[in-house]
Amino acid sequence: MTEQDSTQVLIIGAGLMGSAAAHQLAVRGTEVTVVERDTAASEHGSSHGSARIFRYAYPDPFYTRLVDQARGRYDELERLAGQQLITPGGALDFGTLRDPRHLAGVLDEVGIDHELLPASAAAERWPGINFDTEVLWQPGGGVIDAESTVRAQLRLATDAGARLIERWEAASIRRDGTSYVVTSTTGATIRAAQVVIAAGAWLSKLLVETELPSAFIDRLPQAVVTQENAYHFPYRDAADIGEPKPGAPTSWPTFIHKSERILTYSLPGGRDANFRGQKLAEFLGGTPITDGSTQTGEIDPANRERIIDYVREQVPGLVPEPYAETTCLFTMLPEEDFLLDAAEGLVIASPCSGHGAKFAPLLGEFIAELVFGATAHPRFAVTSPAWAVTR
Ligand SMILES: Cc1cc2nc3c(=O)[nH]c(=O)nc-3n(C[C@H](O)[C@H](O)[C@H](O)COP(=O)(O)OP(=O)(O)OC[C@H]3O[C@@H](n4cnc5c(N)ncnc54)[C@H](O)[C@@H]3O)c2cc1C
């Protein structure tokens, strides 16, 4: 790489968001380069593996409407990529703190197909799960293959002329006249008219070495990065094991359970765990870390025991012995919102908060619009009232 290397838009990070932005910018004719410190859909980031929940239920209709829009974008992405990225199978929500009745009201309001079932009726339909409240069923839910989505978006982006450079870690972003010079950890440089930072859990580390207007920096919300633990538990019933045929549903639905005791989520693990079982994790059961560079990748043994106990009591359809486990990074923002805003040709995209995957292709469009000079969505802007709470 030489000092002269240049591009119109440089995207830092090839996870779900960087790849979505690259696709949307490249197909609009923008010259795009994506740099990634590791490899695309890095196993050290937040977009690796085959399983993320796709569901419509949110306590706030704003997000349910956004999911509805995002589903259309995923349909289009699947068509362009010629592959299935969301496997159907439906989604369940239950538990006192999840408030299925309220969620059903939101789905009514937005017009999303659903059913609210008494616990006894749900137990008949899904005997592998113990329900402690009414249960919300969304037949439109399913499982997103995150890693395949990243690869599909990057393939479409490179087909449209984008360039991907792996193992290139941005160390600093400095203004130089009307453009930016981004320098890697090895001293290579790329000049770009605009830069999109989609660095996931490494955002705060990179911002320290980024020239941004201080008025903008001062308003940035505080992100909390946690190293989360997730486990795969085998299905007891052999009939549930195996890869679904294309278009066919998974044998189990996804579920979110929030009670006073614990918040969990679970979904068919897919390819990551040989289609043998259900991925299950405690929501925010992980350990806070400063940023992506300080993760250990080690499972917390106390959390593992807690989840084994939970499966024993709550999910009789699974054998309470994990056969695979993984860590993953959450980048949480206040109110579990997303940050998508720009200042002086620099776009910051931090849409994780533990639930961003289902919006990826749509948020890629939002990022492209920011590059083209649009004003940030008020909900995702640095001026969002949500951030004021913790600032
Ligand atoms: C355990 C877990 C479960 C989740 N479950 C769900 C779910 O069920 N449903 C849902 O919708 N969402 C879910 N999510 C959220 C979703 O996966 C994230 O919103 C999404 O992956 C965020 O993508 P990203 O591109 O912002 O970050 P990442 O995927 O982390 O991508 C950032 C990339 O930037 C790279 N990078 C960082 N710094 C630099 C640098 N300086 N130079 C170059 N490259 C750099 C990193 O290596 C990384 O590859 C979950 C997330 C986790 C971790």
The ligand as a Gaussian input file, in Angstrom:
#p B3LYP/6-31G(d) Opt

LIG

0 1
 C      -24.021000     -12.891000      21.205000
 C      -24.775000     -11.981000      20.277000
 C      -26.099000     -12.276000      20.002000
 C      -26.835000     -11.429000      19.185000
 N      -28.114000     -11.780000      18.907000
 C      -28.816000     -11.035000      18.037000
 C      -30.117000     -11.457000      17.669000
 O      -30.594000     -12.500000      18.120000
 N      -30.808000     -10.690000      16.789000
 C      -30.292000      -9.554000      16.261000
 O      -30.977000      -8.908000      15.467000
 N      -29.045000      -9.120000      16.604000
 C      -28.310000      -9.843000      17.474000
 N      -27.052000      -9.457000      17.825000
 C      -26.541000      -8.140000      17.363000
 C      -25.874000      -8.184000      16.030000
 O      -25.138000      -9.373000      15.848000
 C      -25.016000      -6.917000      15.912000
 O      -25.914000      -5.819000      15.896000
 C      -24.152000      -6.862000      14.683000
 O      -23.405000      -8.041000      14.524000
 C      -23.211000      -5.641000      14.764000
 O      -22.447000      -5.604000      13.580000
 P      -21.285000      -4.539000      13.400000
 O      -20.919000      -4.604000      11.974000
 O      -21.687000      -3.248000      14.005000
 O      -20.096000      -5.071000      14.346000
 P      -19.039000      -6.250000      14.083000
 O      -19.667000      -7.429000      13.497000
 O      -18.272000      -6.450000      15.330000
 O      -18.100000      -5.643000      12.969000
 C      -17.107000      -4.689000      13.265000
 C      -15.863000      -5.108000      12.521000
 O      -14.915000      -4.057000      12.575000
 C      -13.639000      -4.619000      12.667000
 N      -12.758000      -3.584000      13.194000
 C      -12.777000      -3.054000      14.443000
 N      -11.843000      -2.094000      14.570000
 C      -11.221000      -2.001000      13.373000
 C      -10.162000      -1.204000      12.895000
 N       -9.593000      -0.294000      13.692000
 N       -9.749000      -1.374000      11.628000
 C      -10.333000      -2.292000      10.820000
 N      -11.350000      -3.093000      11.237000
 C      -11.804000      -2.948000      12.493000
 C      -13.831000      -5.792000      13.594000
 O      -12.808000      -6.762000      13.434000
 C      -15.190000      -6.326000      13.137000
 O      -15.083000      -7.332000      12.165000
 C      -26.265000     -10.261000      18.639000
 C      -24.927000      -9.966000      18.913000
 C      -24.179000     -10.814000      19.710000
 C      -22.757000     -10.482000      19.980000

